[in-house]
């Protein structure tokens, strides 16, 4: 089970995660990504899926054509954890190509 992040730790993490925002309930971080094509969006999702599976930490997400919406939360603790921040940082690398 992961340890939850304090409010201060969440604020610090968000400073390092460009474009990510805290959900209204404070239990998730989210971001919208836009790609040139559906194929590019799908490729991005495949890379994220493989990383998430290795971490055993899976995003909540949706895809419509070239847009991918992602929310990260740690369901086992009902809040944000370091795993969410770690996966968000990996997602950022994948988004840059």
Backbone as a chain_set.jsonl record, in Angstrom:
{"seq": "XXXXXXXXXXXXXXXXXXXXXXXXXXXXXXXXXXXXXXXXXXXXXXXXXXXXXXXXXXXXXXXXXXXXXXXXXXXXXXXXXXXXXXXXXXXXXXXXX", "coords": {"N": [[0.847, -1.179, 0.0], [0.523, 2.207, -0.779], [1.886, 5.281, 0.53], [0.067, 8.197, 1.373], [0.257, 11.477, -0.106], [1.169, 14.56, 1.376], [-0.5, 17.76, 1.507], [1.354, 19.763, 0.996], [3.397, 18.309, -0.274], [2.052, 17.541, -2.569], [1.617, 20.024, -3.796], [4.283, 20.749, -4.317], [5.007, 18.712, -6.094], [3.304, 19.283, -8.239], [4.454, 21.594, -9.198], [6.571, 20.611, -10.598], [5.371, 19.248, -12.621], [4.329, 20.089, -15.483], [1.363, 21.565, -16.522], [-0.303, 19.73, -15.291], [-3.043, 19.309, -13.085], [-4.677, 19.616, -9.909], [-7.374, 17.622, -8.99], [-10.761, 18.542, -8.184], [-11.591, 17.296, -5.807], [-9.212, 16.832, -4.593], [-7.982, 14.386, -4.652], [-6.806, 13.357, -6.887], [-4.671, 13.831, -9.76], [-4.674, 15.492, -12.904], [-4.56, 15.668, -16.506], [-4.801, 16.927, -19.831], [-3.974, 15.788, -23.017], [-2.947, 16.55, -26.334], [-2.603, 15.412, -29.614], [-1.189, 15.137, -32.962], [-2.49, 13.274, -34.566], [-4.844, 10.505, -34.489], [-3.44, 8.111, -34.467], [-0.972, 8.861, -33.34], [-1.834, 9.587, -30.776], [-2.781, 7.122, -29.887], [-0.442, 5.582, -29.923], [1.01, 6.873, -27.908], [-0.658, 6.243, -25.733], [-0.255, 3.49, -25.675], [2.452, 3.334, -24.877], [2.263, 4.494, -22.334], [0.544, 2.641, -21.148], [2.127, 0.297, -21.029], [4.171, 1.099, -19.258], [2.621, 1.696, -16.994], [1.557, -0.809, -16.411], [3.877, -2.212, -15.674], [4.416, -0.879, -13.321], [2.24, -1.602, -11.895], [0.157, 0.186, -11.592], [-2.429, 1.91, -12.587], [-3.773, 4.251, -14.928], [-6.712, 6.388, -14.952], [-8.413, 6.99, -17.83], [-9.285, 8.512, -21.003], [-9.918, 8.503, -24.531], [-10.38, 10.42, -27.372], [-10.289, 10.678, -30.66], [-7.646, 12.599, -31.324], [-7.081, 13.353, -28.753], [-6.171, 12.775, -25.375], [-7.244, 12.154, -22.206], [-6.137, 12.118, -18.925], [-6.259, 10.87, -15.628], [-4.793, 10.512, -12.492], [-4.683, 8.587, -9.579], [-4.323, 7.003, -6.409], [-5.958, 4.288, -5.807], [-5.928, 2.384, -3.786], [-5.31, 3.738, -1.456], [-7.014, 5.805, -1.534], [-6.314, 8.384, -2.295], [-3.785, 10.747, -3.39], [-0.534, 9.508, -4.185], [3.021, 8.874, -4.046], [3.436, 7.177, -6.17], [1.665, 8.096, -8.112], [2.809, 10.527, -8.855], [5.262, 9.638, -9.831], [4.412, 8.094, -12.051], [3.172, 10.117, -13.542], [5.385, 11.681, -14.231], [6.715, 9.905, -15.945], [4.794, 9.756, -17.945], [4.903, 12.333, -18.964], [7.416, 12.271, -20.234], [6.863, 10.416, -22.27], [4.937, 11.846, -23.686], [6.379, 13.871, -24.839], [7.608, 12.552, -26.81]], "CA": [[0.0, 0.0, 0.0], [1.293, 3.445, -0.906], [1.631, 6.355, 1.488], [-0.541, 9.375, 0.758], [1.064, 12.696, -0.132], [0.634, 15.714, 2.092], [-0.881, 18.88, 0.64], [2.6, 20.438, 0.607], [4.078, 17.445, -1.242], [1.281, 17.625, -3.818], [1.918, 21.334, -4.396], [5.657, 20.678, -4.837], [4.987, 17.834, -7.263], [2.64, 19.98, -9.34], [5.405, 22.563, -9.747], [7.448, 19.855, -11.491], [4.538, 18.583, -13.63], [3.714, 21.158, -16.276], [0.026, 21.349, -17.064], [-1.113, 18.85, -14.454], [-3.811, 20.05, -12.081], [-5.3, 18.849, -8.851], [-8.826, 17.475, -9.137], [-11.523, 19.288, -7.19], [-11.648, 16.595, -4.522], [-7.861, 16.742, -4.051], [-7.553, 12.989, -4.6], [-6.243, 12.948, -8.178], [-4.115, 14.85, -10.643], [-5.153, 15.203, -14.255], [-4.034, 16.478, -17.604], [-5.282, 16.633, -21.171], [-2.919, 15.786, -24.024], [-3.448, 16.622, -27.701], [-1.621, 14.946, -30.584], [-1.525, 15.492, -34.347], [-3.375, 12.27, -35.162], [-5.308, 9.411, -33.64], [-2.352, 7.148, -34.371], [-0.006, 9.387, -32.371], [-2.459, 9.482, -29.453], [-2.845, 5.705, -29.535], [0.924, 5.174, -29.623], [1.279, 7.431, -26.583], [-1.395, 5.439, -24.763], [0.418, 2.191, -25.57], [3.655, 3.507, -24.058], [1.812, 4.7, -20.957], [-0.023, 1.378, -20.656], [3.218, -0.618, -20.693], [4.811, 1.606, -18.035], [1.662, 1.546, -15.898], [1.464, -2.234, -16.087], [5.093, -2.556, -14.93], [4.294, -0.28, -11.988], [0.971, -2.062, -11.324], [-0.512, 1.426, -11.195], [-3.094, 2.182, -13.857], [-4.483, 5.537, -14.997], [-8.077, 6.536, -15.456], [-8.191, 7.797, -19.02], [-10.182, 8.383, -22.157], [-9.324, 8.933, -25.793], [-11.259, 10.789, -28.468], [-9.449, 11.009, -31.796], [-6.258, 12.959, -31.027], [-6.999, 13.83, -27.374], [-6.126, 11.781, -24.306], [-7.46, 12.728, -20.88], [-5.596, 11.196, -17.925], [-6.346, 11.183, -14.202], [-4.025, 9.572, -11.677], [-4.966, 8.52, -8.157], [-4.0, 5.695, -5.829], [-7.23, 3.795, -5.287], [-5.759, 1.596, -2.564], [-5.271, 4.64, -0.293], [-8.057, 6.817, -1.71], [-5.695, 9.707, -2.371], [-2.568, 10.79, -4.198], [0.669, 8.938, -3.593], [4.24, 9.066, -4.833], [3.274, 6.416, -7.42], [0.999, 8.958, -9.086], [3.797, 11.5, -9.322], [6.237, 8.89, -10.625], [3.804, 7.766, -13.339], [2.968, 11.376, -14.273], [6.673, 12.067, -14.811], [6.94, 9.029, -17.089], [3.837, 10.17, -18.975], [5.45, 13.548, -19.573], [8.48, 11.856, -21.153], [6.22, 9.806, -23.438], [4.218, 12.887, -24.427], [7.364, 14.639, -25.615], [8.017, 11.732, -27.954]], "C": [[0.895, 1.245, 0.0], [0.934, 4.426, 0.2], [1.033, 7.545, 0.756], [0.419, 10.562, 0.834], [0.383, 13.788, 0.67], [0.26, 16.795, 1.079], [0.362, 19.6, 0.127], [3.349, 19.627, -0.451], [3.365, 17.473, -2.588], [1.602, 18.937, -4.532], [3.318, 21.354, -4.993], [5.705, 19.83, -6.103], [4.37, 18.54, -8.467], [3.538, 21.044, -9.967], [6.326, 21.906, -10.76], [6.688, 19.231, -12.663], [3.748, 19.627, -14.413], [2.353, 20.744, -16.821], [-0.858, 20.415, -16.269], [-1.828, 19.71, -13.414], [-4.416, 19.094, -11.075], [-6.802, 18.805, -9.088], [-9.522, 18.191, -7.981], [-11.577, 18.626, -5.825], [-10.277, 16.426, -3.874], [-7.285, 15.344, -4.02], [-6.927, 12.489, -5.896], [-5.576, 14.147, -8.837], [-4.52, 14.475, -12.051], [-4.53, 16.161, -15.257], [-4.649, 15.996, -18.91], [-4.11, 16.761, -22.146], [-3.561, 15.822, -25.408], [-2.308, 16.277, -28.655], [-2.079, 15.303, -31.991], [-2.558, 14.55, -34.943], [-3.856, 11.279, -34.104], [-4.188, 8.404, -33.422], [-1.307, 7.598, -33.353], [-0.555, 9.283, -30.946], [-2.461, 8.032, -28.982], [-1.455, 5.163, -29.186], [1.351, 5.643, -28.239], [0.597, 6.578, -25.514], [-0.757, 4.061, -24.597], [1.657, 2.282, -24.694], [3.287, 3.688, -22.589], [1.302, 3.386, -20.363], [1.072, 0.403, -20.241], [3.923, -0.192, -19.411], [3.898, 1.405, -16.823], [1.556, 0.087, -15.46], [2.692, -2.682, -15.289], [5.036, -2.034, -13.502], [3.104, -0.844, -11.209], [0.19, -0.872, -10.765], [-1.135, 2.033, -12.46], [-3.89, 3.488, -13.837], [-5.966, 5.364, -15.29], [-7.922, 7.43, -16.665], [-9.275, 7.588, -20.052], [-9.467, 8.95, -23.372], [-10.447, 9.236, -26.775], [-10.373, 11.371, -29.553], [-8.018, 11.334, -31.368], [-6.065, 13.478, -29.595], [-6.988, 12.652, -26.395], [-6.247, 12.527, -22.98], [-6.989, 11.7, -19.855], [-5.82, 11.747, -16.528], [-5.586, 10.092, -13.458], [-4.421, 9.716, -10.215], [-4.58, 7.137, -7.679], [-5.247, 5.171, -5.127], [-7.069, 3.042, -3.97], [-5.677, 2.455, -1.302], [-6.309, 5.764, -0.411], [-7.548, 8.233, -1.8], [-4.511, 9.649, -3.329], [-1.402, 10.187, -3.439], [1.862, 9.236, -4.502], [4.166, 8.289, -6.152], [2.613, 7.253, -8.499], [1.981, 9.952, -9.693], [4.812, 10.812, -10.228], [5.668, 8.551, -12.007], [3.578, 9.034, -14.162], [4.267, 11.836, -14.927], [7.017, 11.201, -16.01], [6.028, 9.426, -18.253], [4.346, 11.405, -19.696], [6.556, 13.221, -20.572], [7.869, 11.27, -22.425], [5.522, 10.846, -24.297], [5.156, 13.722, -25.297], [7.887, 13.852, -26.798], [9.306, 11.103, -27.744]], "O": [[1.901, 1.301, 0.708], [-0.174, 4.405, 0.736], [1.448, 7.865, -0.357], [1.273, 10.639, 1.717], [-0.841, 13.921, 0.642], [0.672, 16.734, -0.08], [0.419, 19.999, -1.036], [3.875, 20.19, -1.411], [4.013, 17.434, -3.634], [1.832, 18.948, -5.741], [3.521, 21.921, -6.067], [6.37, 20.194, -7.073], [4.862, 18.407, -9.587], [3.392, 21.357, -11.148], [6.811, 22.565, -11.68], [7.309, 18.735, -13.603], [2.635, 19.993, -14.036], [2.213, 19.718, -17.486], [-2.054, 20.317, -16.545], [-1.288, 20.705, -12.93], [-4.635, 17.916, -11.36], [-7.426, 19.832, -9.355], [-8.925, 18.412, -6.928], [-11.606, 19.309, -4.801], [-10.175, 15.939, -2.748], [-6.225, 15.121, -3.435], [-6.556, 11.319, -5.993], [-5.866, 15.302, -8.524], [-4.692, 13.298, -12.367], [-4.061, 17.253, -14.937], [-4.972, 14.819, -19.071], [-3.353, 17.73, -22.097], [-4.598, 15.197, -25.63], [-1.195, 16.784, -28.521], [-3.219, 15.721, -32.192], [-3.405, 14.969, -35.731], [-3.341, 11.229, -32.987], [-4.01, 7.901, -32.313], [-0.81, 6.779, -32.581], [0.176, 8.932, -30.02], [-2.177, 7.749, -27.818], [-1.315, 4.371, -28.254], [1.98, 4.896, -27.489], [1.212, 6.234, -24.505], [-0.724, 3.525, -23.489], [1.892, 1.408, -23.859], [3.919, 3.108, -21.707], [1.595, 3.061, -19.212], [0.954, -0.251, -19.205], [4.238, -1.032, -18.568], [4.353, 0.993, -15.756], [1.475, -0.204, -14.267], [2.562, -3.446, -14.333], [5.547, -2.671, -12.581], [2.97, -0.599, -10.01], [-0.349, -0.905, -9.658], [-0.43, 2.6, -13.295], [-4.585, 3.793, -12.868], [-6.406, 4.335, -15.805], [-7.36, 8.52, -16.556], [-10.061, 6.642, -19.993], [-8.545, 9.759, -23.26], [-11.346, 8.422, -26.984], [-9.778, 12.435, -29.378], [-7.249, 10.419, -31.076], [-4.994, 13.987, -29.265], [-7.706, 11.668, -26.574], [-5.452, 13.417, -22.678], [-7.396, 10.539, -19.909], [-5.602, 12.931, -16.27], [-5.721, 8.906, -13.758], [-4.486, 10.823, -9.682], [-4.521, 6.198, -8.473], [-5.551, 5.561, -4.0], [-7.97, 3.058, -3.131], [-5.942, 1.968, -0.203], [-6.46, 6.574, 0.503], [-8.246, 9.179, -1.435], [-4.272, 8.637, -3.989], [-1.289, 10.329, -2.222], [1.707, 9.785, -5.593], [4.768, 8.7, -7.144], [2.959, 7.136, -9.675], [1.977, 10.184, -10.902], [5.178, 11.347, -11.275], [6.357, 8.7, -13.017], [3.778, 9.015, -15.376], [4.252, 12.328, -16.056], [7.557, 11.703, -16.996], [6.452, 9.428, -19.409], [4.226, 11.504, -20.917], [6.626, 13.829, -21.64], [8.306, 11.59, -23.531], [5.519, 10.729, -25.523], [4.767, 14.213, -26.356], [8.532, 14.408, -27.687], [9.79, 10.381, -28.615]]}, "num_chains": 1, "name": "protein.A"}
